[in-house]
Amino acid sequence: MFANTPAPPYFAVIFTSERAAGDNGYAETAARIVELASQQPGFLGMESARQEIGITVSYWQSLEAIKNWRGNYEHTLARQQGREKWYSGFKVRICKVEREYGL
Amino acid sequence: MFANTPAPPYFAVIFTSERAAGDNGYAETAARIVELASQQPGFLGMESARQEIGITVSYWQSLEAIKNWRGNYEHTLARQQGREKWYSGFKVRICKVEREYGL
């Protein structure tokens, strides 16, 4: 359930979103996008939860890996649908993870 | 609901956690800790959701602000209780936010 990330530095994409009403194909596409992301070179893991807002954090080896994933065709189509019908709002934050610890 | 963060760079703490069984004072302390964090110098906002795992991302002006918050007495006591009884596991990742965009 936790992403099993390596020692920093690595990169994180924090995607915070508010869903618009109705499924409109969201669930099916979201599952497909997770599957596709996890097959991308440089993908390190993903963590996700949704209540009032959804937070999905994906972890990547490099900014190059993030850029390549962004260029993926199915992912690009999904982002268009996201803007048009699935989300009433979202934020994407690209981060460099500098330190990690845990229990 | 979304943190209204300024133009990057700024910093993020991604706290991913799995709750242990029982409340044991968790809800009350969690609310207090959010209240305290939001009063800290350099605090920029917070986003949170919990399903199977919980993800809380807090945003900060500087690493110094994160360090000062970490030194807060009530926060330190809460983290001890977290390790002892509230969480079966967690990860903390300290990040520099380099780019942000959204809808």
N, CA and C atoms of all chains as a GROMACS GRO file, in nm:
protein
  618
    1MET      N    1   0.083  -0.122   0.000
    1MET     CA    2   0.000   0.000   0.000
    1MET      C    3   0.085   0.125   0.000
    2PHE      N    4   0.195   0.121   0.077
    2PHE     CA    5   0.292   0.230   0.068
    2PHE      C    6   0.382   0.203  -0.051
    3ALA      N    7   0.419   0.308  -0.120
    3ALA     CA    8   0.517   0.293  -0.227
    3ALA      C    9   0.653   0.261  -0.166
    4ASN      N   10   0.716   0.159  -0.220
    4ASN     CA   11   0.845   0.112  -0.168
    4ASN      C   12   0.958   0.185  -0.242
    5THR      N   13   0.975   0.309  -0.209
    5THR     CA   14   1.068   0.396  -0.283
    5THR      C   15   1.212   0.376  -0.234
    6PRO      N   16   1.308   0.405  -0.323
    6PRO     CA   17   1.450   0.390  -0.288
    6PRO      C   18   1.498   0.508  -0.204
    7ALA      N   19   1.623   0.507  -0.166
    7ALA     CA   20   1.682   0.620  -0.096
    7ALA      C   21   1.672   0.745  -0.184
    8PRO      N   22   1.636   0.860  -0.128
    8PRO     CA   23   1.632   0.985  -0.206
    8PRO      C   24   1.773   1.020  -0.254
    9PRO      N   25   1.783   1.106  -0.356
    9PRO     CA   26   1.673   1.180  -0.419
    9PRO      C   27   1.600   1.099  -0.526
   10TYR      N   28   1.471   1.125  -0.536
   10TYR     CA   29   1.387   1.080  -0.647
   10TYR      C   30   1.278   1.185  -0.660
   11PHE      N   31   1.177   1.161  -0.743
   11PHE     CA   32   1.080   1.266  -0.771
   11PHE      C   33   0.937   1.220  -0.740
   12ALA      N   34   0.850   1.316  -0.708
   12ALA     CA   35   0.710   1.286  -0.678
   12ALA      C   36   0.621   1.380  -0.756
   13VAL      N   37   0.510   1.327  -0.803
   13VAL     CA   38   0.404   1.410  -0.861
   13VAL      C   39   0.285   1.400  -0.767
   14ILE      N   40   0.251   1.512  -0.703
   14ILE     CA   41   0.134   1.517  -0.614
   14ILE      C   42   0.017   1.568  -0.696
   15PHE      N   43  -0.083   1.481  -0.715
   15PHE     CA   44  -0.202   1.517  -0.793
   15PHE      C   45  -0.320   1.524  -0.696
   16THR      N   46  -0.368   1.645  -0.672
   16THR     CA   47  -0.481   1.667  -0.581
   16THR      C   48  -0.601   1.704  -0.665
   17SER      N   49  -0.715   1.640  -0.643
   17SER     CA   50  -0.827   1.663  -0.734
   17SER      C   51  -0.961   1.662  -0.662
   18GLU      N   52  -1.057   1.732  -0.722
   18GLU     CA   53  -1.196   1.725  -0.678
   18GLU      C   54  -1.276   1.671  -0.796
   19ARG      N   55  -1.350   1.566  -0.771
   19ARG     CA   56  -1.426   1.501  -0.879
   19ARG      C   57  -1.554   1.579  -0.909
   20ALA      N   58  -1.587   1.588  -1.038
   20ALA     CA   59  -1.718   1.637  -1.080
   20ALA      C   60  -1.820   1.525  -1.062
   21ALA      N   61  -1.949   1.556  -1.068
   21ALA     CA   62  -2.055   1.457  -1.047
   21ALA      C   63  -2.056   1.352  -1.160
   22GLY      N   64  -2.090   1.228  -1.126
   22GLY     CA   65  -2.106   1.123  -1.227
   22GLY      C   66  -1.977   1.050  -1.256
   23ASP      N   67  -1.988   0.923  -1.294
   23ASP     CA   68  -1.866   0.847  -1.324
   23ASP      C   69  -1.813   0.880  -1.464
   24ASN      N   70  -1.900   0.873  -1.564
   24ASN     CA   71  -1.862   0.910  -1.702
   24ASN      C   72  -1.735   0.841  -1.752
   25GLY      N   73  -1.718   0.714  -1.712
   25GLY     CA   74  -1.602   0.640  -1.760
   25GLY      C   75  -1.477   0.659  -1.676
   26TYR      N   76  -1.489   0.736  -1.568
   26TYR     CA   77  -1.373   0.767  -1.486
   26TYR      C   78  -1.306   0.644  -1.427
   27ALA      N   79  -1.384   0.560  -1.359
   27ALA     CA   80  -1.326   0.447  -1.284
   27ALA      C   81  -1.245   0.355  -1.374
   28GLU      N   82  -1.303   0.324  -1.490
   28GLU     CA   83  -1.236   0.233  -1.584
   28GLU      C   84  -1.104   0.294  -1.633
   29THR      N   85  -1.110   0.420  -1.672
   29THR     CA   86  -0.989   0.486  -1.723
   29THR      C   87  -0.885   0.502  -1.612
   30ALA      N   88  -0.931   0.537  -1.492
   30ALA     CA   89  -0.836   0.555  -1.382
   30ALA      C   90  -0.758   0.425  -1.357
   31ALA      N   91  -0.829   0.312  -1.358
   31ALA     CA   92  -0.762   0.182  -1.337
   31ALA      C   93  -0.660   0.155  -1.448
   32ARG      N   94  -0.698   0.188  -1.571
   32ARG     CA   95  -0.609   0.167  -1.685
   32ARG      C   96  -0.484   0.256  -1.675
   33ILE      N   97  -0.503   0.378  -1.629
   33ILE     CA   98  -0.392   0.473  -1.620
   33ILE      C   99  -0.293   0.428  -1.510
   34VAL      N  100  -0.345   0.376  -1.401
   34VAL     CA  101  -0.257   0.323  -1.295
   34VAL      C  102  -0.175   0.206  -1.349
   35GLU      N  103  -0.242   0.119  -1.425
   35GLU     CA  104  -0.174   0.003  -1.485
   35GLU      C  105  -0.064   0.049  -1.581
   36LEU      N  106  -0.098   0.145  -1.665
   36LEU     CA  107  -0.001   0.198  -1.763
   36LEU      C  108   0.117   0.266  -1.693
   37ALA      N  109   0.086   0.349  -1.593
   37ALA     CA  110   0.193   0.422  -1.522
   37ALA      C  111   0.293   0.324  -1.462
   38SER      N  112   0.239   0.217  -1.405
   38SER     CA  113   0.326   0.122  -1.334
   38SER      C  114   0.416   0.044  -1.431
   39GLN      N  115   0.386   0.052  -1.561
   39GLN     CA  116   0.471  -0.012  -1.661
   39GLN      C  117   0.575   0.084  -1.720
   40GLN      N  118   0.566   0.210  -1.683
   40GLN     CA  119   0.657   0.311  -1.741
   40GLN      C  120   0.799   0.296  -1.685
   41PRO      N  121   0.900   0.319  -1.772
   41PRO     CA  122   1.038   0.324  -1.721
   41PRO      C  123   1.050   0.435  -1.616
   42GLY      N  124   1.116   0.404  -1.507
   42GLY     CA  125   1.140   0.504  -1.403
   42GLY      C  126   1.029   0.518  -1.302
   43PHE      N  127   0.920   0.441  -1.317
   43PHE     CA  128   0.811   0.444  -1.219
   43PHE      C  129   0.855   0.375  -1.091
   44LEU      N  130   0.833   0.440  -0.976
   44LEU     CA  131   0.879   0.383  -0.847
   44LEU      C  132   0.765   0.342  -0.756
   45GLY      N  133   0.642   0.388  -0.784
   45GLY     CA  134   0.530   0.352  -0.697
   45GLY      C  135   0.426   0.461  -0.694
   46MET      N  136   0.314   0.431  -0.626
   46MET     CA  137   0.201   0.524  -0.623
   46MET      C  138   0.124   0.504  -0.494
   47GLU      N  139   0.073   0.613  -0.438
   47GLU     CA  140  -0.012   0.607  -0.318
   47GLU      C  141  -0.134   0.693  -0.344
   48SER      N  142  -0.250   0.649  -0.299
   48SER     CA  143  -0.373   0.717  -0.338
   48SER      C  144  -0.480   0.706  -0.230
   49ALA      N  145  -0.556   0.812  -0.209
   49ALA     CA  146  -0.672   0.810  -0.118
   49ALA      C  147  -0.767   0.920  -0.162
   50ARG      N  148  -0.898   0.896  -0.140
   50ARG     CA  149  -0.997   0.999  -0.175
   50ARG      C  150  -1.103   1.009  -0.068
   51GLN      N  151  -1.126   1.130  -0.018
   51GLN     CA  152  -1.244   1.160   0.062
   51GLN      C  153  -1.311   1.282  -0.004
   52GLU      N  154  -1.307   1.398   0.061
   52GLU     CA  155  -1.361   1.518  -0.004
   52GLU      C  156  -1.278   1.552  -0.127
   53ILE      N  157  -1.147   1.541  -0.111
   53ILE     CA  158  -1.059   1.554  -0.226
   53ILE      C  159  -0.983   1.422  -0.243
   54GLY      N  160  -0.931   1.401  -0.361
   54GLY     CA  161  -0.845   1.286  -0.387
   54GLY      C  162  -0.700   1.332  -0.391
   55ILE      N  163  -0.613   1.250  -0.336
   55ILE     CA  164  -0.469   1.277  -0.346
   55ILE      C  165  -0.403   1.152  -0.401
   56THR      N  166  -0.336   1.166  -0.514
   56THR     CA  167  -0.256   1.056  -0.568
   56THR      C  168  -0.114   1.106  -0.582
   57VAL      N  169  -0.021   1.034  -0.520
   57VAL     CA  170   0.120   1.069  -0.533
   57VAL      C  171   0.188   0.957  -0.610
   58SER      N  172   0.249   0.991  -0.722
   58SER     CA  173   0.329   0.892  -0.795
   58SER      C  174   0.476   0.931  -0.782
   59TYR      N  175   0.561   0.828  -0.777
   59TYR     CA  176   0.704   0.847  -0.752
   59TYR      C  177   0.783   0.800  -0.873
   60TRP      N  178   0.887   0.876  -0.906
   60TRP     CA  179   0.962   0.856  -1.030
   60TRP      C  180   1.111   0.874  -1.007
   61GLN      N  181   1.188   0.802  -1.090
   61GLN     CA  182   1.334   0.808  -1.079
   61GLN      C  183   1.391   0.944  -1.120
   62SER      N  184   1.325   1.010  -1.214
   62SER     CA  185   1.383   1.132  -1.272
   62SER      C  186   1.273   1.220  -1.331
   63LEU      N  187   1.306   1.346  -1.354
   63LEU     CA  188   1.213   1.436  -1.423
   63LEU      C  189   1.189   1.390  -1.566
   64GLU      N  190   1.291   1.328  -1.623
   64GLU     CA  191   1.279   1.271  -1.759
   64GLU      C  192   1.170   1.163  -1.763
   65ALA      N  193   1.167   1.078  -1.662
   65ALA     CA  194   1.064   0.972  -1.656
   65ALA      C  195   0.924   1.033  -1.645
   66ILE      N  196   0.912   1.141  -1.568
   66ILE     CA  197   0.782   1.209  -1.554
   66ILE      C  198   0.739   1.269  -1.688
   67LYS      N  199   0.836   1.329  -1.756
   67LYS     CA  200   0.808   1.393  -1.885
   67LYS      C  201   0.766   1.288  -1.990
   68ASN      N  202   0.834   1.174  -1.987
   68ASN     CA  203   0.798   1.068  -2.082
   68ASN      C  204   0.658   1.013  -2.054
   69TRP      N  205   0.625   0.999  -1.928
   69TRP     CA  206   0.490   0.952  -1.891
   69TRP      C  207   0.385   1.054  -1.935
   70ARG      N  208   0.418   1.180  -1.918
   70ARG     CA  209   0.328   1.287  -1.961
   70ARG      C  210   0.302   1.281  -2.112
   71GLY      N  211   0.401   1.233  -2.187
   71GLY     CA  212   0.388   1.224  -2.332
   71GLY      C  213   0.315   1.098  -2.380
   72ASN      N  214   0.288   1.005  -2.288
   72ASN     CA  215   0.216   0.882  -2.326
   72ASN      C  216   0.079   0.916  -2.385
   73TYR      N  217   0.045   0.850  -2.496
   73TYR     CA  218  -0.075   0.887  -2.570
   73TYR      C  219  -0.204   0.866  -2.490
   74GLU      N  220  -0.221   0.746  -2.432
   74GLU     CA  221  -0.342   0.719  -2.353
   74GLU      C  222  -0.353   0.812  -2.233
   75HIS      N  223  -0.238   0.841  -2.173
   75HIS     CA  224  -0.236   0.931  -2.057
   75HIS      C  225  -0.278   1.073  -2.099
   76THR      N  226  -0.232   1.114  -2.215
   76THR     CA  227  -0.268   1.246  -2.266
   76THR      C  228  -0.418   1.256  -2.293
   77LEU      N  229  -0.475   1.152  -2.355
   77LEU     CA  230  -0.620   1.149  -2.378
   77LEU      C  231  -0.696   1.152  -2.245
   78ALA      N  232  -0.647   1.075  -2.147
   78ALA     CA  233  -0.714   1.070  -2.016
   78ALA      C  234  -0.709   1.208  -1.950
   79ARG      N  235  -0.598   1.278  -1.962
   79ARG     CA  236  -0.588   1.412  -1.901
   79ARG      C  237  -0.686   1.509  -1.966
   80GLN      N  238  -0.705   1.496  -2.097
   80GLN     CA  239  -0.805   1.580  -2.165
   80GLN      C  240  -0.944   1.553  -2.109
   81GLN      N  241  -0.978   1.424  -2.093
   81GLN     CA  242  -1.110   1.389  -2.038
   81GLN      C  243  -1.123   1.439  -1.894
   82GLY      N  244  -1.013   1.431  -1.821
   82GLY     CA  245  -1.012   1.480  -1.684
   82GLY      C  246  -1.049   1.628  -1.677
   83ARG      N  247  -0.988   1.706  -1.765
   83ARG     CA  248  -1.016   1.850  -1.769
   83ARG      C  249  -1.160   1.876  -1.812
   84GLU      N  250  -1.211   1.795  -1.904
   84GLU     CA  251  -1.343   1.821  -1.962
   84GLU      C  252  -1.458   1.774  -1.875
   85LYS      N  253  -1.442   1.656  -1.808
   85LYS     CA  254  -1.561   1.602  -1.741
   85LYS      C  255  -1.539   1.537  -1.605
   86TRP      N  256  -1.419   1.495  -1.569
   86TRP     CA  257  -1.404   1.419  -1.444
   86TRP      C  258  -1.372   1.504  -1.322
   87TYR      N  259  -1.305   1.615  -1.345
   87TYR     CA  260  -1.260   1.695  -1.231
   87TYR      C  261  -1.320   1.836  -1.236
   88SER      N  262  -1.368   1.882  -1.120
   88SER     CA  263  -1.409   2.022  -1.112
   88SER      C  264  -1.288   2.109  -1.079
   89GLY      N  265  -1.183   2.048  -1.031
   89GLY     CA  266  -1.059   2.121  -1.006
   89GLY      C  267  -0.947   2.024  -0.975
   90PHE      N  268  -0.825   2.062  -1.004
   90PHE     CA  269  -0.710   1.980  -0.963
   90PHE      C  270  -0.584   2.064  -0.956
   91LYS      N  271  -0.486   2.010  -0.886
   91LYS     CA  272  -0.353   2.070  -0.884
   91LYS      C  273  -0.250   1.961  -0.905
   92VAL      N  274  -0.149   1.991  -0.981
   92VAL     CA  275  -0.036   1.900  -1.001
   92VAL      C  276   0.088   1.970  -0.949
   93ARG      N  277   0.160   1.901  -0.864
   93ARG     CA  278   0.284   1.958  -0.811
   93ARG      C  279   0.398   1.858  -0.836
   94ILE      N  280   0.503   1.907  -0.902
   94ILE     CA  281   0.620   1.825  -0.934
   94ILE      C  282   0.726   1.856  -0.829
   95CYS      N  283   0.774   1.752  -0.763
   95CYS     CA  284   0.860   1.770  -0.646
   95CYS      C  285   0.985   1.682  -0.656
   96LYS      N  286   1.088   1.730  -0.592
   96LYS     CA  287   1.207   1.648  -0.568
   96LYS      C  288   1.204   1.601  -0.424
   97VAL      N  289   1.204   1.470  -0.404
   97VAL     CA  290   1.203   1.416  -0.267
   97VAL      C  291   1.347   1.416  -0.216
   98GLU      N  292   1.369   1.486  -0.107
   98GLU     CA  293   1.505   1.506  -0.056
   98GLU      C  294   1.538   1.418   0.063
   99ARG      N  295   1.431   1.378   0.137
   99ARG     CA  296   1.456   1.297   0.257
   99ARG      C  297   1.335   1.209   0.282
  100GLU      N  298   1.358   1.089   0.334
  100GLU     CA  299   1.247   0.997   0.363
  100GLU      C  300   1.279   0.919   0.489
  101TYR      N  301   1.179   0.901   0.574
  101TYR     CA  302   1.193   0.812   0.689
  101TYR      C  303   1.055   0.759   0.725
  102GLY      N  304   1.049   0.665   0.818
  102GLY     CA  305   0.919   0.609   0.849
  102GLY      C  306   0.923   0.505   0.960
  103LEU      N  307   0.808   0.442   0.978
  103LEU     CA  308   0.789   0.340   1.081
  103LEU      C  309   0.754   0.211   1.011
  104MET      N  310  -1.031   2.363   0.008
  104MET     CA  311  -0.993   2.221   0.016
  104MET      C  312  -0.854   2.198  -0.043
  105PHE      N  313  -0.827   2.264  -0.158
  105PHE     CA  314  -0.690   2.260  -0.209
  105PHE      C  315  -0.608   2.364  -0.134
  106ALA      N  316  -0.484   2.331  -0.108
  106ALA     CA  317  -0.394   2.430  -0.049
  106ALA      C  318  -0.366   2.538  -0.153
  107ASN      N  319  -0.379   2.662  -0.112
  107ASN     CA  320  -0.360   2.775  -0.203
  107ASN      C  321  -0.214   2.821  -0.197
  108THR      N  322  -0.129   2.740  -0.256
  108THR     CA  323   0.015   2.760  -0.243
  108THR      C  324   0.065   2.867  -0.341
  109PRO      N  325   0.177   2.932  -0.307
  109PRO     CA  326   0.234   3.036  -0.393
  109PRO      C  327   0.310   2.973  -0.510
  110ALA      N  328   0.367   3.057  -0.594
  110ALA     CA  329   0.452   3.007  -0.702
  110ALA      C  330   0.571   2.933  -0.642
  111PRO      N  331   0.608   2.817  -0.699
  111PRO     CA  332   0.726   2.744  -0.650
  111PRO      C  333   0.852   2.829  -0.670
  112PRO      N  334   0.958   2.796  -0.601
  112PRO     CA  335   0.974   2.679  -0.513
  112PRO      C  336   0.919   2.702  -0.372
  113TYR      N  337   0.865   2.594  -0.317
  113TYR     CA  338   0.832   2.587  -0.174
  113TYR      C  339   0.848   2.440  -0.137
  114PHE      N  340   0.808   2.401  -0.017
  114PHE     CA  341   0.838   2.264   0.028
  114PHE      C  342   0.711   2.189   0.068
  115ALA      N  343   0.716   2.058   0.057
  115ALA     CA  344   0.602   1.973   0.093
  115ALA      C  345   0.650   1.860   0.182
  116VAL      N  346   0.567   1.826   0.279
  116VAL     CA  347   0.588   1.705   0.359
  116VAL      C  348   0.474   1.610   0.325
  117ILE      N  349   0.508   1.498   0.262
  117ILE     CA  350   0.409   1.396   0.229
  117ILE      C  351   0.411   1.293   0.342
  118PHE      N  352   0.300   1.285   0.415
  118PHE     CA  353   0.288   1.191   0.527
  118PHE      C  354   0.186   1.085   0.488
  119THR      N  355   0.234   0.964   0.464
  119THR     CA  356   0.148   0.853   0.425
  119THR      C  357   0.139   0.757   0.543
  120SER      N  358   0.019   0.717   0.581
  120SER     CA  359   0.008   0.638   0.704
  120SER      C  360  -0.100   0.531   0.695
  121GLU      N  361  -0.081   0.427   0.774
  121GLU     CA  362  -0.184   0.325   0.793
  121GLU      C  363  -0.220   0.326   0.941
  122ARG      N  364  -0.348   0.342   0.971
  122ARG     CA  365  -0.394   0.352   1.109
  122ARG      C  366  -0.398   0.214   1.175
  123ALA      N  367  -0.359   0.208   1.302
  123ALA     CA  368  -0.381   0.089   1.384
  123ALA      C  369  -0.528   0.089   1.430
  124ALA      N  370  -0.576  -0.023   1.483
  124ALA     CA  371  -0.716  -0.034   1.526
  124ALA      C  372  -0.743   0.058   1.645
  125GLY      N  373  -0.865   0.111   1.654
  125GLY     CA  374  -0.908   0.190   1.770
  125GLY      C  375  -0.874   0.337   1.754
  126ASP      N  376  -0.956   0.423   1.817
  126ASP     CA  377  -0.926   0.567   1.807
  126ASP      C  378  -0.814   0.607   1.904
  127ASN      N  379  -0.828   0.569   2.032
  127ASN     CA  380  -0.723   0.597   2.133
  127ASN      C  381  -0.678   0.742   2.138
  128GLY      N  382  -0.774   0.834   2.118
  128GLY     CA  383  -0.742   0.976   2.127
  128GLY      C  384  -0.690   1.036   1.998
  129TYR      N  385  -0.688   0.956   1.893
  129TYR     CA  386  -0.632   1.001   1.765
  129TYR      C  387  -0.705   1.121   1.707
  130ALA      N  388  -0.838   1.112   1.695
  130ALA     CA  389  -0.915   1.216   1.624
  130ALA      C  390  -0.897   1.352   1.690
  131GLU      N  391  -0.904   1.353   1.823
  131GLU     CA  392  -0.892   1.480   1.895
  131GLU      C  393  -0.752   1.540   1.874
  132THR      N  394  -0.650   1.457   1.888
  132THR     CA  395  -0.514   1.508   1.872
  132THR      C  396  -0.488   1.550   1.727
  133ALA      N  397  -0.539   1.473   1.632
  133ALA     CA  398  -0.518   1.507   1.491
  133ALA      C  399  -0.575   1.645   1.461
  134ALA      N  400  -0.694   1.674   1.512
  134ALA     CA  401  -0.756   1.805   1.490
  134ALA      C  402  -0.671   1.916   1.553
  135ARG      N  403  -0.621   1.889   1.672
  135ARG     CA  404  -0.537   1.987   1.741
  135ARG      C  405  -0.407   2.013   1.664
  136ILE      N  406  -0.350   1.907   1.610
  136ILE     CA  407  -0.223   1.920   1.537
  136ILE      C  408  -0.242   2.000   1.408
  137VAL      N  409  -0.354   1.979   1.339
  137VAL     CA  410  -0.384   2.058   1.219
  137VAL      C  411  -0.397   2.205   1.256
  138GLU      N  412  -0.467   2.232   1.368
  138GLU     CA  413  -0.486   2.370   1.415
  138GLU      C  414  -0.349   2.435   1.446
  139LEU      N  415  -0.266   2.360   1.517
  139LEU     CA  416  -0.133   2.411   1.554
  139LEU      C  417  -0.045   2.434   1.432
  140ALA      N  418  -0.045   2.339   1.339
  140ALA     CA  419   0.039   2.351   1.219
  140ALA      C  420   0.002   2.477   1.143
  141SER      N  421  -0.129   2.503   1.133
  141SER     CA  422  -0.175   2.616   1.052
  141SER      C  423  -0.137   2.750   1.115
  142GLN      N  424  -0.096   2.748   1.243
  142GLN     CA  425  -0.052   2.871   1.309
  142GLN      C  426   0.101   2.889   1.302
  143GLN      N  427   0.169   2.789   1.250
  143GLN     CA  428   0.316   2.796   1.246
  143GLN      C  429   0.366   2.896   1.142
  144PRO      N  430   0.474   2.968   1.171
  144PRO     CA  431   0.537   3.053   1.068
  144PRO      C  432   0.581   2.968   0.949
  145GLY      N  433   0.551   3.014   0.830
  145GLY     CA  434   0.593   2.943   0.710
  145GLY      C  435   0.497   2.837   0.662
  146PHE      N  436   0.386   2.816   0.735
  146PHE     CA  437   0.286   2.718   0.691
  146PHE      C  438   0.210   2.773   0.570
  147LEU      N  439   0.196   2.692   0.464
  147LEU     CA  440   0.129   2.739   0.342
  147LEU      C  441  -0.003   2.670   0.314
  148GLY      N  442  -0.030   2.557   0.380
  148GLY     CA  443  -0.155   2.486   0.356
  148GLY      C  444  -0.139   2.337   0.375
  149MET      N  445  -0.252   2.266   0.367
  149MET     CA  446  -0.251   2.122   0.393
  149MET      C  447  -0.364   2.057   0.312
  150GLU      N  448  -0.338   1.936   0.265
  150GLU     CA  449  -0.440   1.858   0.192
  150GLU      C  450  -0.439   1.718   0.250
  151SER      N  451  -0.555   1.658   0.266
  151SER     CA  452  -0.562   1.532   0.338
  151SER      C  453  -0.676   1.445   0.287
  152ALA      N  454  -0.654   1.314   0.282
  152ALA     CA  455  -0.759   1.217   0.248
  152ALA      C  456  -0.719   1.083   0.306
  153ARG      N  457  -0.818   1.003   0.347
  153ARG     CA  458  -0.788   0.870   0.398
  153ARG      C  459  -0.887   0.768   0.344
  154GLN      N  460  -0.836   0.659   0.287
  154GLN     CA  461  -0.915   0.539   0.257
  154GLN      C  462  -0.840   0.422   0.320
  155GLU      N  463  -0.783   0.334   0.239
  155GLU     CA  464  -0.702   0.226   0.299
  155GLU      C  465  -0.579   0.283   0.368
  156ILE      N  466  -0.518   0.380   0.302
  156ILE     CA  467  -0.411   0.455   0.366
  156ILE      C  468  -0.453   0.602   0.374
  157GLY      N  469  -0.390   0.674   0.462
  157GLY     CA  470  -0.411   0.818   0.471
  157GLY      C  471  -0.294   0.890   0.407
  158ILE      N  472  -0.324   0.999   0.337
  158ILE     CA  473  -0.219   1.085   0.282
  158ILE      C  474  -0.248   1.227   0.327
  159THR      N  475  -0.154   1.286   0.397
  159THR     CA  476  -0.163   1.426   0.433
  159THR      C  477  -0.040   1.495   0.378
  160VAL      N  478  -0.062   1.598   0.298
  160VAL     CA  479   0.049   1.676   0.246
  160VAL      C  480   0.041   1.816   0.306
  161SER      N  481   0.145   1.856   0.376
  161SER     CA  482   0.150   1.994   0.426
  161SER      C  483   0.257   2.069   0.346
  162TYR      N  484   0.231   2.198   0.326
  162TYR     CA  485   0.318   2.281   0.242
  162TYR      C  486   0.379   2.392   0.327
  163TRP      N  487   0.505   2.421   0.299
  163TRP     CA  488   0.586   2.510   0.383
  163TRP      C  489   0.675   2.599   0.298
  164GLN      N  490   0.703   2.718   0.354
  164GLN     CA  491   0.786   2.815   0.284
  164GLN      C  492   0.932   2.770   0.273
  165SER      N  493   0.980   2.695   0.371
  165SER     CA  494   1.123   2.664   0.378
  165SER      C  495   1.146   2.536   0.458
  166LEU      N  496   1.264   2.478   0.443
  166LEU     CA  497   1.304   2.363   0.525
  166LEU      C  498   1.314   2.404   0.672
  167GLU      N  499   1.353   2.530   0.695
  167GLU     CA  500   1.362   2.585   0.830
  167GLU      C  501   1.224   2.582   0.898
  168ALA      N  502   1.120   2.619   0.825
  168ALA     CA  503   0.984   2.618   0.881
  168ALA      C  504   0.942   2.475   0.917
  169ILE      N  505   0.980   2.378   0.833
  169ILE     CA  506   0.948   2.237   0.861
  169ILE      C  507   1.021   2.190   0.987
  170LYS      N  508   1.146   2.230   0.996
  170LYS     CA  509   1.228   2.192   1.112
  170LYS      C  510   1.171   2.252   1.241
  171ASN      N  511   1.130   2.378   1.235
  171ASN     CA  512   1.072   2.442   1.353
  171ASN      C  513   0.942   2.375   1.396
  172TRP      N  514   0.860   2.338   1.300
  172TRP     CA  515   0.734   2.268   1.330
  172TRP      C  516   0.764   2.131   1.393
  173ARG      N  517   0.866   2.067   1.341
  173ARG     CA  518   0.907   1.939   1.397
  173ARG      C  519   0.951   1.952   1.543
  174GLY      N  520   1.004   2.068   1.579
  174GLY     CA  521   1.049   2.092   1.716
  174GLY      C  522   0.938   2.136   1.811
  175ASN      N  523   0.819   2.163   1.758
  175ASN     CA  524   0.705   2.203   1.843
  175ASN      C  525   0.674   2.094   1.946
  176TYR      N  526   0.654   2.133   2.070
  176TYR     CA  527   0.642   2.036   2.180
  176TYR      C  528   0.519   1.945   2.165
  177GLU      N  529   0.402   2.005   2.142
  177GLU     CA  530   0.281   1.923   2.127
  177GLU      C  531   0.291   1.830   2.007
  178HIS      N  532   0.353   1.880   1.901
  178HIS     CA  533   0.371   1.799   1.780
  178HIS      C  534   0.463   1.680   1.808
  179THR      N  535   0.567   1.706   1.886
  179THR     CA  536   0.662   1.600   1.922
  179THR      C  537   0.592   1.491   2.005
  180LEU      N  538   0.512   1.534   2.103
  180LEU     CA  539   0.436   1.437   2.184
  180LEU      C  540   0.340   1.357   2.095
  181ALA      N  541   0.274   1.426   2.003
  181ALA     CA  542   0.178   1.358   1.914
  181ALA      C  543   0.252   1.255   1.827
  182ARG      N  544   0.370   1.289   1.778
  182ARG     CA  545   0.445   1.194   1.695
  182ARG      C  546   0.483   1.069   1.775
  183GLN      N  547   0.516   1.089   1.904
  183GLN     CA  548   0.547   0.973   1.990
  183GLN      C  549   0.424   0.882   2.002
  184GLN      N  550   0.308   0.944   2.026
  184GLN     CA  551   0.186   0.863   2.037
  184GLN      C  552   0.154   0.795   1.905
  185GLY      N  553   0.182   0.865   1.797
  185GLY     CA  554   0.162   0.806   1.665
  185GLY      C  555   0.242   0.678   1.645
  186ARG      N  556   0.368   0.684   1.685
  186ARG     CA  557   0.455   0.566   1.673
  186ARG      C  558   0.408   0.454   1.764
  187GLU      N  559   0.359   0.492   1.884
  187GLU     CA  560   0.326   0.391   1.985
  187GLU      C  561   0.190   0.325   1.963
  188LYS      N  562   0.089   0.404   1.918
  188LYS     CA  563  -0.046   0.346   1.916
  188LYS      C  564  -0.135   0.381   1.797
  189TRP      N  565  -0.111   0.489   1.726
  189TRP     CA  566  -0.206   0.528   1.622
  189TRP      C  567  -0.178   0.470   1.485
  190TYR      N  568  -0.050   0.445   1.456
  190TYR     CA  569  -0.012   0.401   1.321
  190TYR      C  570   0.053   0.264   1.324
  191SER      N  571   0.011   0.178   1.232
  191SER     CA  572   0.082   0.051   1.216
  191SER      C  573   0.200   0.070   1.121
  192GLY      N  574   0.198   0.179   1.046
  192GLY     CA  575   0.311   0.212   0.960
  192GLY      C  576   0.294   0.352   0.903
  193PHE      N  577   0.403   0.417   0.871
  193PHE     CA  578   0.394   0.547   0.802
  193PHE      C  579   0.523   0.577   0.729
  194LYS      N  580   0.513   0.670   0.636
  194LYS     CA  581   0.631   0.723   0.568
  194LYS      C  582   0.621   0.874   0.565
  195VAL      N  583   0.732   0.939   0.586
  195VAL     CA  584   0.740   1.085   0.575
  195VAL      C  585   0.840   1.116   0.465
  196ARG      N  586   0.797   1.199   0.370
  196ARG     CA  587   0.888   1.239   0.263
  196ARG      C  588   0.893   1.391   0.256
  197ILE      N  589   1.014   1.444   0.264
  197ILE     CA  590   1.036   1.589   0.260
  197ILE      C  591   1.076   1.624   0.117
  198CYS      N  592   1.003   1.716   0.058
  198CYS     CA  593   1.018   1.744  -0.085
  198CYS      C  594   1.031   1.892  -0.113
  199LYS      N  595   1.099   1.922  -0.221
  199LYS     CA  596   1.099   2.058  -0.274
  199LYS      C  597   1.005   2.062  -0.395
  200VAL      N  598   0.903   2.146  -0.389
  200VAL     CA  599   0.809   2.158  -0.501
  200VAL      C  600   0.870   2.250  -0.604
  201GLU      N  601   0.887   2.196  -0.725
  201GLU     CA  602   0.959   2.271  -0.828
  201GLU      C  603   0.866   2.333  -0.932
  202ARG      N  604   0.746   2.272  -0.948
  202ARG     CA  605   0.654   2.322  -1.052
  202ARG      C  606   0.512   2.291  -1.007
  203GLU      N  607   0.419   2.380  -1.039
  203GLU     CA  608   0.279   2.358  -1.003
  203GLU      C  609   0.190   2.411  -1.114
  204TYR      N  610   0.085   2.336  -1.146
  204TYR     CA  611  -0.017   2.387  -1.238
  204TYR      C  612  -0.149   2.320  -1.204
  205GLY      N  613  -0.255   2.363  -1.268
  205GLY     CA  614  -0.384   2.304  -1.231
  205GLY      C  615  -0.499   2.355  -1.313
  206LEU      N  616  -0.618   2.318  -1.270
  206LEU     CA  617  -0.744   2.354  -1.337
  206LEU      C  618  -0.827   2.431  -1.237
   0.00000   0.00000   0.00000
